[in-house]
Amino acid sequence: GGPNSWICFYFENHRIKMTHYTIKSGARGVNYENPKSWVIEGSNDNKMWEILDEQRNNSNLNGKNLVHTFEIDKQKRKEYRYIRMKQTDKNWYNNDDLMLFAFEIHGKLY
């Protein structure tokens, strides 16, 4: 619920080369707590993070139960043990809550 809220996925003994990710918004509707601006980051040590994708004022998820798939630039597709989605601004409801119904990672697991 604070600024820069995030969710992190740890692949333990594996690494993932992420190609796409899919997000589904919540069930409330337009201008509620749907994601608006965020970065997708990768790390192998949970300390140093590389930005894989950045979205600013993205309206693809601003509505009830909307699903959108985002592509990771081919030059940024590397193997990571950690993948994180970090909110970089307030959501469409103008607060800091990171609200998602679903988050899917697409790629190859190593």
ABEGO torsion letter per residue (X at the ends): XBBGBBBBBBAEABBBBBABBBBBBBAAEBGBABBABBBBBBBAAGABBBBABBBBGBAAABEBGBBBBBBBBAAABBBBABBBBBBABBBAAGBABBBBABBBBBEBBX
